[in-house]
Amino acid sequence: MNIYEIIKSIMRAICIICYLIGAYCLIRWIVMFLSRSSDLKKRKNHATALLVCFIVGTVATGVHFMAAVQQYSKPLEADSLDVIAVSSESISADGTLKKETGAKHGNQSPQLTFERAGDVPVYEIVMIDHDGGDWLHWDVYLPVADKFASADDPKIVRLNRMIESDLIEITPEQVRIKEGAFETAADGYVGPYPPSGTHTYTIYVFGLAGEARGGIAQLDQSGANLDKVMERLDDGLYTDYHNLKVWGKTEGTYCAD
């Protein structure tokens, strides 16, 4: 729990206490007023307590609001997210990606295994060549329900078929994606094809509270800076604040022909 959540929790508790005490004092004051009680001191004490509760409750509400504004307007920092384990059998012991994962040698997406984080419902897989101007090679939206219900979306229909054909295996603990599960740009994958030398390709897995507002990014082009990718994913289509919950990564190198 971060400092903003702690402050908000304390302020909520203060508000609840103030409003309960204030409600009690108000009811007692009204009863004494209607009964024309001659105990003016008690009536005055109840009125004073009611005023104090109103002021303290109002201040606590304001502090809660300011803490929420600071929390949700603050740029997301990767270090603030929980990390999940990500691995690939398509990356050899020396850290190189299989030749078949390359765009000119089969365009077979790498095998990928990643840890599930609690009840996080959606994951997005992103592969970036940071040595090649932040070139985006893989971007796949992956809900982890038993079967995705969206007959109108071709990508979701394909994912359902992939689960049925065991290309994607989802368990409560992890998600396993077989090598070659994604083979075309239409599937969301364009393999490595460095123009020269050896480039490092980083595969990220992001856990989301829901679908990102910006949808899937444009493949096979530069500009997929990590900060920009995270900013896009953090803006949820159906969430009111930070959409990005967890992340993990693995990386491998690929040499030009």
C-alpha positions as CSV (number, residue, x, y, z in Angstrom):
1,M,0.0,0.0,0.0
2,N,1.5,3.4,-1.0
3,I,1.5,6.6,1.0
4,Y,-1.5,7.9,-0.9
5,E,-3.6,4.9,-0.1
6,I,-2.6,5.1,3.6
7,I,-3.6,8.8,3.7
8,K,-6.9,8.1,2.0
9,S,-7.7,5.2,4.4
10,I,-7.0,7.4,7.4
11,M,-9.1,10.3,6.0
12,R,-12.0,7.9,5.3
13,A,-11.9,6.6,8.8
14,I,-11.9,10.2,10.2
15,C,-14.9,11.1,8.0
16,I,-16.9,8.1,9.0
17,I,-16.3,8.8,12.7
18,C,-17.0,12.5,12.4
19,Y,-20.3,11.9,10.5
20,L,-21.5,9.3,12.9
21,I,-20.8,11.4,15.9
22,G,-22.2,14.5,14.1
23,A,-25.4,12.6,13.3
24,Y,-25.8,11.5,16.9
25,C,-25.2,15.1,18.2
26,L,-27.7,16.5,15.6
27,I,-30.4,14.0,16.6
28,R,-29.8,14.7,20.3
29,W,-29.9,18.5,19.7
30,I,-33.2,18.2,17.7
31,V,-34.8,16.0,20.4
32,M,-33.8,18.5,23.1
33,F,-35.0,21.4,21.1
34,L,-38.4,19.9,20.3
35,S,-38.8,18.8,23.9
36,R,-37.9,22.4,25.0
37,S,-35.3,21.0,27.3
38,S,-34.1,23.6,29.9
39,D,-30.6,22.1,29.9
40,L,-29.1,24.8,27.7
41,K,-25.5,23.7,28.5
42,K,-26.1,20.2,27.0
43,R,-27.8,21.7,23.9
44,K,-24.8,24.0,23.5
45,N,-22.4,21.1,23.9
46,H,-24.2,19.1,21.3
47,A,-24.2,22.0,18.9
48,T,-20.5,22.6,19.4
49,A,-19.7,18.9,18.9
50,L,-21.8,19.0,15.7
51,L,-19.9,22.0,14.4
52,V,-16.5,20.5,15.2
53,C,-17.4,17.2,13.5
54,F,-18.6,19.1,10.4
55,I,-15.3,21.1,10.2
56,V,-13.0,18.1,10.8
57,G,-15.1,15.9,8.4
58,T,-14.9,18.6,5.7
59,V,-11.1,19.0,6.1
60,A,-10.7,15.2,6.0
61,T,-12.8,15.0,2.8
62,G,-10.6,17.7,1.3
63,V,-7.4,15.9,2.2
64,H,-8.7,12.7,0.8
65,F,-9.6,14.4,-2.5
66,M,-6.1,16.0,-2.8
67,A,-4.4,12.7,-2.0
68,A,-6.5,11.0,-4.8
69,V,-5.7,13.8,-7.2
70,Q,-1.9,13.5,-6.5
71,Q,-2.1,9.7,-6.7
72,Y,-3.9,9.4,-10.0
73,S,-2.2,12.4,-11.8
74,K,1.3,11.2,-10.9
75,P,3.0,9.5,-13.9
76,L,3.3,5.7,-13.5
77,E,6.7,4.5,-12.5
78,A,7.7,0.9,-13.5
79,D,9.4,0.5,-10.1
80,S,6.0,0.9,-8.4
81,L,4.6,-2.2,-10.1
82,D,4.8,-5.8,-8.9
83,V,7.0,-8.0,-11.2
84,I,5.9,-11.3,-12.7
85,A,8.2,-14.1,-14.0
86,V,8.5,-14.3,-17.8
87,S,10.6,-16.8,-19.7
88,S,11.0,-18.2,-23.2
89,E,12.2,-21.6,-24.5
90,S,12.9,-19.8,-27.8
91,I,15.8,-18.0,-26.1
92,S,18.9,-20.2,-25.9
93,A,21.3,-20.4,-22.9
94,D,23.6,-17.8,-24.6
95,G,20.7,-15.4,-24.9
96,T,20.0,-15.6,-28.6
97,L,16.5,-16.0,-30.1
98,K,15.9,-18.9,-32.4
99,K,16.4,-18.2,-36.1
100,E,12.8,-19.2,-36.9
101,T,11.5,-16.3,-34.8
102,G,12.9,-13.9,-37.4
103,A,10.7,-12.3,-40.1
104,K,12.7,-13.8,-42.9
105,H,13.0,-17.3,-41.4
106,G,9.5,-18.4,-40.6
107,N,8.2,-15.5,-38.6
108,Q,7.3,-17.8,-35.7
109,S,6.5,-16.0,-32.5
110,P,8.7,-17.1,-29.6
111,Q,7.5,-19.6,-27.0
112,L,6.5,-17.7,-23.9
113,T,5.6,-18.6,-20.3
114,F,4.5,-16.0,-17.8
115,E,3.2,-16.0,-14.3
116,R,-0.3,-14.9,-13.6
117,A,-0.8,-12.3,-10.9
118,G,-3.9,-13.0,-8.8
119,D,-7.1,-11.9,-10.4
120,V,-5.5,-9.7,-13.1
121,P,-7.9,-10.4,-16.0
122,V,-5.9,-9.1,-19.0
123,Y,-2.3,-9.3,-20.2
124,E,-0.6,-7.6,-23.1
125,I,2.5,-9.0,-24.8
126,V,4.8,-6.5,-26.4
127,M,8.2,-7.1,-28.1
128,I,10.4,-4.1,-28.8
129,D,13.8,-3.7,-30.5
130,H,15.3,-0.9,-28.4
131,D,18.4,-1.0,-30.5
132,G,16.4,-0.3,-33.6
133,G,14.7,3.0,-32.7
134,D,12.2,1.3,-30.3
135,W,10.8,-0.8,-33.2
136,L,7.6,-2.6,-32.3
137,H,7.5,-6.3,-33.3
138,W,4.8,-7.9,-31.2
139,D,1.7,-6.6,-29.6
140,V,-1.0,-9.0,-28.5
141,Y,-4.0,-8.4,-26.2
142,L,-4.7,-11.5,-24.2
143,P,-7.6,-11.9,-21.8
144,V,-7.2,-14.9,-19.5
145,A,-10.8,-16.1,-19.1
146,D,-11.4,-19.8,-19.9
147,K,-12.9,-18.7,-23.2
148,F,-13.2,-15.1,-24.5
149,A,-16.7,-14.0,-25.3
150,S,-16.7,-11.7,-28.3
151,A,-17.9,-13.2,-31.5
152,D,-17.6,-9.9,-33.4
153,D,-13.9,-9.4,-32.8
154,P,-11.7,-11.5,-35.2
155,K,-8.7,-11.4,-32.9
156,I,-10.7,-12.8,-30.0
157,V,-12.2,-15.5,-32.3
158,R,-8.7,-16.5,-33.2
159,L,-7.5,-16.5,-29.6
160,N,-10.5,-18.8,-28.8
161,R,-9.4,-21.2,-31.5
162,M,-5.8,-21.0,-30.3
163,I,-6.9,-22.1,-26.8
164,E,-9.0,-24.9,-28.3
165,S,-6.0,-26.1,-30.4
166,D,-3.6,-25.9,-27.3
167,L,-1.5,-23.2,-28.8
168,I,-2.3,-21.2,-25.6
169,E,-2.5,-23.0,-22.3
170,I,-4.0,-21.0,-19.4
171,T,-3.9,-22.3,-15.8
172,P,-4.5,-20.5,-12.5
173,E,-0.8,-20.2,-12.0
174,Q,0.6,-19.3,-15.5
175,V,0.0,-18.8,-19.2
176,R,2.0,-20.8,-21.8
177,I,2.1,-19.8,-25.4
178,K,3.7,-22.2,-27.9
179,E,6.3,-21.2,-30.4
180,G,4.7,-20.1,-33.7
181,A,1.3,-19.4,-32.1
182,F,1.4,-16.0,-33.9
183,E,2.8,-16.0,-37.5
184,T,1.6,-12.9,-39.2
185,A,1.3,-9.1,-38.7
186,A,-2.5,-9.6,-38.7
187,D,-1.9,-11.9,-35.7
188,G,0.1,-9.2,-34.0
189,Y,3.6,-10.4,-34.7
190,V,6.4,-9.4,-37.0
191,G,9.7,-11.2,-36.2
192,P,13.2,-9.6,-35.9
193,Y,15.0,-8.5,-39.0
194,P,17.8,-6.2,-37.8
195,P,19.4,-4.3,-40.8
196,S,22.9,-5.0,-39.5
197,G,24.8,-6.3,-36.5
198,T,23.1,-7.8,-33.4
199,H,20.0,-6.3,-31.8
200,T,18.4,-7.1,-28.4
201,Y,14.7,-7.8,-28.4
202,T,12.9,-7.3,-25.1
203,I,9.6,-9.2,-24.6
204,Y,7.4,-7.5,-22.0
205,V,4.2,-8.9,-20.4
206,F,1.9,-6.3,-18.9
207,G,-1.0,-7.2,-16.6
208,L,-3.9,-4.9,-16.9
209,A,-7.1,-4.2,-15.0
210,G,-8.9,-4.1,-18.4
211,E,-8.5,-3.2,-22.0
212,A,-6.4,-0.1,-22.7
213,R,-8.2,2.8,-24.2
214,G,-5.6,3.1,-27.0
215,G,-6.1,-0.5,-28.2
216,I,-3.3,-2.3,-30.0
217,A,-0.4,-0.2,-31.2
218,Q,0.8,-0.1,-34.9
219,L,3.2,-2.9,-35.6
220,D,6.5,-2.8,-37.5
221,Q,7.4,0.8,-36.9
222,S,9.6,2.8,-34.6
223,G,8.6,4.9,-31.6
224,A,7.6,2.2,-29.1
225,N,9.4,3.8,-26.3
226,L,8.8,1.9,-23.1
227,D,7.4,5.0,-21.2
228,K,5.0,5.6,-24.1
229,V,3.9,2.0,-24.2
230,M,3.3,2.0,-20.4
231,E,1.4,5.3,-20.6
232,R,-0.9,3.9,-23.3
233,L,-1.6,0.7,-21.4
234,D,-2.2,2.6,-18.1
235,D,-5.1,4.5,-19.7
236,G,-7.9,2.0,-19.3
237,L,-11.0,1.9,-21.4
238,Y,-13.2,1.0,-18.4
239,T,-11.0,1.9,-15.4
240,D,-11.0,5.3,-13.6
241,Y,-7.2,5.3,-12.7
242,H,-4.1,3.2,-13.2
243,N,-4.9,0.4,-15.5
244,L,-1.5,-1.2,-15.5
245,K,-1.0,-3.6,-12.5
246,V,2.0,-5.8,-13.0
247,W,4.8,-6.4,-15.5
248,G,7.7,-8.7,-16.4
249,K,10.2,-9.1,-19.2
250,T,12.7,-11.3,-20.8
251,E,15.1,-10.6,-23.7
252,G,17.1,-12.2,-26.4
253,T,19.4,-11.2,-29.2
254,Y,19.1,-11.7,-33.0
255,C,21.8,-11.3,-35.6
256,A,21.3,-9.8,-39.1
257,D,21.7,-12.2,-42.0
